[in-house]
């Protein structure tokens, strides 16, 4: 009988681990979607600011966001707000 209990315990642990993996995956997908949406919002809100302040910056590695942040006093109010929102949500 001990063997049966050990087997059930192992299955219960496996189910618990599987449930955690599913939950973490769903959360990660939600975070990734939110980050993607934030990037799109920043792109739309900051298009003219990018053109006037950062058009010479090579995209990738966060260089454009860094350029916009360095030029924060010169940003349009909409771009400044979009950057603050994205920053606050961890994007």
DRENSEKOL-609083 format. One record per residue: residue in one letter; z, y, x of N, C-alpha, C, O, CB in turn. Coordinates in Angstrom, 1 decimal, decimal comma, padded with zeros to 4 digits. Glycine has a CB too. Example, Ala and Ser with C-alpha at 12.3 -4.5 7.8 and 13.67 -1.06 7.14 Angstrom:
BEGIN
rest; n.pz; n.py; n.px; ca.pz; ca.py; ca.px; c.pz; c.py; c.px; o.pz; o.py; o.px; cb.pz; cb.py; cb.px
A; 007,8; -005,7; 013,2; 007,8; -004,5; 012,3; 007,8; -003,3; 013,2; 008,5; -003,3; 014,2; 009,0; -004,5; 011,3
S; 007,1; -002,2; 012,8; 007,1; -001,1; 013,7; 007,9; 000,0; 012,9; 008,0; 001,1; 013,4; 005,7; -000,6; 014,1
//
This chain:
BEGIN
rest; n.pz; n.py; n.px; ca.pz; ca.py; ca.px; c.pz; c.py; c.px; o.pz; o.py; o.px; cb.pz; cb.py; cb.px
X; 000,0; -001,2; 000,8; 000,0; 000,0; 000,0; 000,0; 001,3; 000,8; -000,6; 002,3; 000,4; 001,2; 000,0; -000,9
X; 000,6; 001,2; 002,0; 000,6; 002,4; 002,9; -000,8; 002,8; 003,2; -001,0; 004,0; 003,3; 001,4; 002,1; 004,1
X; -001,7; 001,9; 003,4; -003,1; 002,2; 003,7; -003,7; 003,0; 002,6; -004,4; 004,0; 002,8; -003,8; 000,9; 003,9
X; -003,4; 002,7; 001,3; -004,0; 003,4; 000,2; -003,5; 004,9; 000,1; -004,3; 005,8; -000,1; -003,6; 002,7; -001,1
X; -002,2; 005,0; 000,4; -001,6; 006,4; 000,3; -002,2; 007,2; 001,5; -002,5; 008,4; 001,3; -000,1; 006,3; 000,5
X; -002,4; 006,6; 002,6; -002,9; 007,4; 003,8; -004,4; 007,8; 003,5; -004,8; 008,9; 003,8; -002,9; 006,5; 005,1
X; -005,1; 006,9; 002,8; -006,5; 007,2; 002,4; -006,6; 008,3; 001,4; -007,4; 009,2; 001,6; -007,2; 005,9; 001,9
X; -005,7; 008,3; 000,4; -005,6; 009,4; -000,6; -005,3; 010,7; 000,1; -005,8; 011,7; -000,3; -004,7; 009,0; -001,7
X; -004,3; 010,7; 001,0; -003,9; 011,9; 001,7; -005,0; 012,4; 002,5; -005,2; 013,7; 002,5; -002,7; 011,6; 002,6
X; -005,8; 011,6; 003,1; -006,9; 012,1; 003,9; -008,0; 012,7; 003,0; -008,5; 013,7; 003,4; -007,5; 010,9; 004,7
X; -008,2; 012,1; 001,9; -009,2; 012,6; 000,9; -008,7; 014,0; 000,4; -009,5; 014,9; 000,2; -009,5; 011,7; -000,2
X; -007,4; 014,1; 000,1; -006,9; 015,3; -000,4; -007,0; 016,4; 000,6; -007,4; 017,6; 000,3; -005,4; 015,2; -000,8
X; -006,8; 016,1; 001,9; -006,9; 017,1; 002,9; -008,4; 017,5; 003,1; -008,7; 018,7; 003,3; -006,4; 016,6; 004,3
X; -009,3; 016,5; 003,0; -010,7; 016,8; 003,1; -011,2; 017,7; 002,0; -012,0; 018,6; 002,2; -011,5; 015,5; 003,1
X; -010,7; 017,5; 000,8; -011,1; 018,3; -000,4; -010,5; 019,7; -000,2; -011,2; 020,7; -000,5; -010,5; 017,7; -001,7
X; -009,3; 019,8; 000,3; -008,7; 021,1; 000,5; -009,5; 021,9; 001,6; -009,8; 023,1; 001,4; -007,2; 021,0; 001,0
X; -009,9; 021,2; 002,6; -010,7; 021,9; 003,7; -012,0; 022,3; 003,1; -012,5; 023,4; 003,4; -010,9; 021,0; 004,9
X; -012,7; 021,5; 002,4; -014,0; 021,8; 001,8; -013,8; 023,0; 000,9; -014,7; 023,9; 000,8; -014,5; 020,6; 001,0
X; -012,8; 023,1; 000,1; -012,5; 024,2; -000,8; -012,4; 025,5; 000,0; -012,9; 026,5; -000,4; -011,3; 024,0; -001,7
X; -011,6; 025,4; 001,1; -011,5; 026,6; 002,0; -012,8; 027,1; 002,5; -013,1; 028,3; 002,6; -010,5; 026,3; 003,1
X; -013,6; 026,1; 003,0; -014,9; 026,4; 003,5; -015,8; 027,1; 002,5; -016,5; 028,1; 002,8; -015,6; 025,1; 004,1
X; -015,8; 026,6; 001,3; -016,6; 027,2; 000,2; -016,1; 028,7; -000,1; -016,9; 029,6; -000,2; -016,5; 026,4; -001,1
X; -014,8; 028,9; -000,1; -014,3; 030,2; -000,4; -014,6; 031,2; 000,7; -015,0; 032,3; 000,5; -012,7; 030,1; -000,6
X; -014,4; 030,7; 002,0; -014,7; 031,6; 003,1; -016,2; 031,9; 003,1; -016,6; 033,1; 003,4; -014,3; 030,9; 004,4
X; -017,1; 031,0; 002,8; -018,5; 031,2; 002,8; -018,9; 032,2; 001,7; -019,7; 033,1; 002,0; -019,3; 029,9; 002,6
X; -018,3; 032,1; 000,6; -018,6; 033,0; -000,5; -018,1; 034,4; -000,2; -018,8; 035,4; -000,4; -017,9; 032,5; -001,8
X; -017,0; 034,5; 000,4; -016,4; 035,8; 000,8; -017,4; 036,4; 001,9; -017,7; 037,6; 001,8; -015,0; 035,7; 001,4
X; -017,8; 035,6; 002,9; -018,6; 036,1; 003,9; -020,0; 036,6; 003,4; -020,5; 037,6; 003,8; -018,9; 035,0; 005,0
X; -020,5; 035,9; 002,4; -021,8; 036,3; 001,8; -021,6; 037,6; 001,1; -022,5; 038,4; 001,1; -022,3; 035,2; 000,8
X; -020,5; 037,8; 000,4; -020,2; 039,0; -000,3; -020,1; 040,2; 000,6; -020,6; 041,3; 000,4; -018,9; 038,9; -001,1
X; -019,4; 040,0; 001,8; -019,3; 041,0; 002,8; -020,6; 041,4; 003,4; -021,0; 042,5; 003,5; -018,3; 040,6; 003,9
X; -021,4; 040,4; 003,7; -022,8; 040,6; 004,2; -023,6; 041,4; 003,2; -024,4; 042,3; 003,6; -023,4; 039,3; 004,6
X; -023,5; 041,1; 002,0; -024,3; 041,8; 001,0; -023,9; 043,2; 000,9; -024,7; 044,1; 000,8; -024,2; 041,1; -000,4
X; -022,6; 043,5; 000,9; -022,0; 044,8; 000,8; -022,5; 045,6; 002,0; -022,8; 046,8; 001,9; -020,5; 044,8; 000,7
X; -022,5; 045,0; 003,2; -022,9; 045,7; 004,4; -024,4; 046,0; 004,3; -024,8; 047,1; 004,7; -022,7; 044,8; 005,7
X; -025,2; 045,1; 003,8; -026,6; 045,4; 003,7; -026,9; 046,5; 002,7; -027,7; 047,4; 003,0; -027,4; 044,1; 003,2
X; -026,1; 046,5; 001,6; -026,2; 047,6; 000,6; -025,8; 049,0; 001,2; -026,5; 050,0; 001,0; -025,4; 047,3; -000,6
X; -024,7; 049,0; 002,0; -024,3; 050,2; 002,7; -025,3; 050,7; 003,7; -025,6; 051,9; 003,7; -023,0; 049,9; 003,4
X; -026,0; 049,8; 004,4; -027,0; 050,2; 005,3; -028,2; 050,9; 004,6; -028,7; 051,9; 005,0; -027,5; 049,0; 006,2
X; -028,6; 050,3; 003,4; -029,7; 050,9; 002,7; -029,3; 052,3; 002,1; -030,1; 053,2; 002,1; -030,0; 050,0; 001,5
X; -028,0; 052,4; 001,7; -027,6; 053,7; 001,2; -027,6; 054,7; 002,3; -028,0; 055,9; 002,1; -026,1; 053,6; 000,6
X; -027,1; 054,4; 003,5; -027,1; 055,3; 004,7; -028,6; 055,6; 005,0; -028,9; 056,8; 005,3; -026,4; 054,6; 005,9
X; -029,4; 054,7; 005,0; -030,9; 054,9; 005,4; -031,5; 056,0; 004,4; -032,1; 056,9; 004,8; -031,7; 053,6; 005,3
X; -031,2; 055,8; 003,1; -031,8; 056,7; 002,1; -031,1; 058,1; 002,3; -031,8; 059,1; 002,2; -031,5; 056,2; 000,7
X; -029,8; 058,1; 002,4; -029,1; 059,4; 002,4; -029,3; 060,2; 003,7; -029,3; 061,4; 003,7; -027,6; 059,2; 002,2
X; -029,6; 059,5; 004,8; -029,7; 060,1; 006,1; -031,1; 060,2; 006,7; -031,3; 060,5; 007,9; -028,9; 059,4; 007,1
X; -032,1; 059,9; 005,9; -033,5; 059,9; 006,4; -033,9; 061,2; 007,0; -034,5; 061,2; 008,1; -034,5; 059,5; 005,2
X; -033,7; 062,3; 006,3; -034,1; 063,6; 006,9; -033,2; 064,0; 008,1; -033,7; 064,6; 009,1; -034,0; 064,7; 005,8
X; -031,9; 063,6; 008,1; -031,0; 063,9; 009,2; -031,5; 063,1; 010,4; -031,5; 063,6; 011,6; -029,6; 063,5; 008,8
X; -031,9; 061,8; 010,2; -032,4; 061,0; 011,3; -033,7; 061,6; 011,9; -033,8; 061,7; 013,1; -032,7; 059,6; 010,8
X; -034,6; 062,1; 011,0; -035,8; 062,7; 011,5; -035,5; 063,9; 012,4; -036,2; 064,1; 013,4; -036,7; 063,0; 010,4
X; -034,6; 064,7; 011,9; -034,4; 066,0; 012,6; -033,4; 065,9; 013,8; -033,5; 066,6; 014,8; -033,8; 067,0; 011,7
X; -032,6; 064,9; 013,8; -031,5; 064,8; 014,9; -031,7; 063,6; 015,8; -031,3; 063,7; 017,0; -030,2; 064,8; 014,2
X; -032,2; 062,5; 015,3; -032,1; 061,2; 016,1; -033,5; 060,5; 016,1; -033,5; 059,3; 016,5; -031,1; 060,3; 015,5
X; -034,6; 061,1; 015,9; -035,9; 060,4; 015,8; -036,2; 059,8; 017,2; -037,0; 058,9; 017,3; -037,0; 061,4; 015,4
X; -035,7; 060,4; 018,3; -036,0; 059,8; 019,6; -035,2; 058,7; 020,0; -035,3; 058,1; 021,1; -035,9; 060,9; 020,6
X; -034,2; 058,3; 019,2; -033,3; 057,2; 019,5; -033,9; 055,8; 019,2; -034,5; 055,7; 018,1; -031,9; 057,4; 018,8
X; -033,9; 054,9; 020,1; -034,4; 053,6; 019,9; -033,5; 052,8; 018,9; -032,3; 052,7; 019,1; -034,6; 052,8; 021,2
X; -034,1; 052,3; 017,8; -033,3; 051,5; 016,9; -032,7; 050,2; 017,5; -033,3; 049,7; 018,4; -034,2; 051,1; 015,6
X; -031,6; 049,8; 016,9; -030,9; 048,6; 017,3; -029,6; 048,9; 018,0; -029,4; 049,9; 018,7; -031,9; 047,8; 018,3
X; -028,7; 047,9; 017,9; -027,4; 048,0; 018,6; -026,5; 049,1; 018,1; -025,6; 049,5; 018,8; -027,7; 048,2; 020,0
X; -026,8; 049,7; 016,9; -026,0; 050,7; 016,4; -026,2; 052,1; 016,9; -025,4; 053,0; 016,7; -024,6; 050,4; 016,5
X; -027,3; 052,3; 017,7; -027,6; 053,5; 018,4; -027,9; 054,7; 017,4; -027,5; 055,8; 017,6; -028,8; 053,4; 019,3
X; -028,6; 054,4; 016,3; -028,9; 055,4; 015,3; -027,6; 055,9; 014,6; -027,4; 057,1; 014,5; -030,0; 054,9; 014,3
X; -026,8; 055,0; 014,2; -025,5; 055,3; 013,6; -024,7; 056,2; 014,5; -024,1; 057,2; 014,2; -024,8; 054,1; 013,1
X; -024,7; 055,8; 015,8; -023,9; 056,5; 016,8; -024,5; 057,9; 017,0; -023,7; 058,9; 017,1; -023,9; 055,8; 018,2
X; -025,8; 058,1; 017,0; -026,4; 059,4; 017,1; -026,0; 060,2; 015,9; -025,6; 061,4; 016,0; -027,9; 059,3; 017,2
X; -026,1; 059,7; 014,7; -025,7; 060,4; 013,5; -024,2; 060,8; 013,5; -023,9; 062,0; 013,2; -026,0; 059,6; 012,2
X; -023,4; 059,9; 014,0; -022,0; 060,3; 014,1; -021,7; 061,3; 015,1; -020,8; 062,2; 014,9; -021,2; 059,0; 014,4
X; -022,4; 061,3; 016,2; -022,3; 062,4; 017,2; -022,7; 063,7; 016,7; -022,2; 064,8; 017,2; -023,1; 062,0; 018,5
X; -023,6; 063,7; 015,8; -024,2; 065,0; 015,2; -023,5; 065,3; 013,8; -024,1; 066,0; 013,0; -025,7; 064,9; 015,1
X; -022,4; 064,7; 013,6; -021,7; 064,9; 012,3; -021,7; 066,3; 011,7; -021,9; 066,5; 010,6; -020,4; 064,3; 012,3
X; -021,3; 067,3; 012,6; -021,2; 068,6; 012,0; -022,6; 069,2; 011,5; -022,6; 070,1; 010,7; -020,7; 069,6; 013,1
X; -023,7; 068,6; 012,0; -025,0; 069,1; 011,6; -025,6; 068,3; 010,4; -026,7; 068,6; 009,9; -026,0; 069,0; 012,8
X; -024,9; 067,2; 010,0; -025,4; 066,3; 008,9; -025,4; 067,0; 007,6; -024,6; 067,8; 007,3; -024,7; 065,0; 008,9
X; -026,3; 066,6; 006,7; -026,3; 067,0; 005,3; -025,1; 066,4; 004,7; -024,6; 065,3; 005,1; -027,6; 066,6; 004,6
X; -024,6; 067,0; 003,6; -023,4; 066,5; 002,9; -023,6; 065,0; 002,4; -022,7; 064,2; 002,5; -023,0; 067,4; 001,8
X; -024,8; 064,7; 001,9; -025,0; 063,4; 001,4; -025,0; 062,3; 002,5; -024,5; 061,2; 002,3; -026,4; 063,3; 000,7
X; -025,5; 062,6; 003,6; -025,5; 061,7; 004,8; -024,1; 061,5; 005,3; -023,7; 060,4; 005,6; -026,4; 062,2; 005,9
X; -023,4; 062,6; 005,4; -022,0; 062,6; 005,9; -021,2; 061,6; 005,0; -020,4; 060,8; 005,4; -021,4; 064,0; 006,0
X; -021,4; 061,8; 003,7; -020,6; 061,0; 002,7; -021,0; 059,5; 002,8; -020,2; 058,6; 002,7; -020,9; 061,5; 001,3
X; -022,3; 059,3; 002,9; -022,8; 057,9; 003,0; -022,2; 057,2; 004,3; -021,8; 056,0; 004,2; -024,3; 057,8; 003,1
X; -022,1; 057,9; 005,4; -021,6; 057,4; 006,6; -020,1; 057,1; 006,5; -019,6; 056,1; 006,9; -021,8; 058,3; 007,8
X; -019,4; 058,0; 005,8; -017,9; 057,8; 005,6; -017,7; 056,6; 004,7; -016,8; 055,8; 004,9; -017,3; 059,1; 005,0
X; -018,5; 056,5; 003,7; -018,3; 055,3; 002,8; -018,6; 054,0; 003,5; -017,9; 053,0; 003,3; -019,3; 055,5; 001,6
X; -019,7; 054,0; 004,3; -020,0; 052,8; 005,0; -018,9; 052,5; 006,1; -018,6; 051,3; 006,3; -021,4; 052,9; 005,7
X; -018,4; 053,5; 006,7; -017,4; 053,3; 007,7; -016,1; 052,7; 007,1; -015,4; 051,9; 007,6; -017,1; 054,6; 008,4
X; -015,8; 053,3; 005,9; -014,6; 052,8; 005,2; -014,6; 051,4; 004,7; -013,6; 050,8; 004,5; -014,3; 053,7; 004,0
X; -015,9; 050,9; 004,4; -016,0; 049,6; 003,9; -016,2; 048,6; 005,1; -016,5; 047,4; 004,8; -017,1; 049,5; 002,9
X; -016,2; 049,0; 006,3; -016,3; 048,1; 007,4; -017,7; 047,8; 007,8; -017,9; 046,8; 008,6; -015,6; 046,8; 007,1
X; -018,7; 048,5; 007,5; -020,0; 048,3; 007,9; -020,3; 049,1; 009,1; -021,5; 049,0; 009,6; -020,9; 048,7; 006,9
//
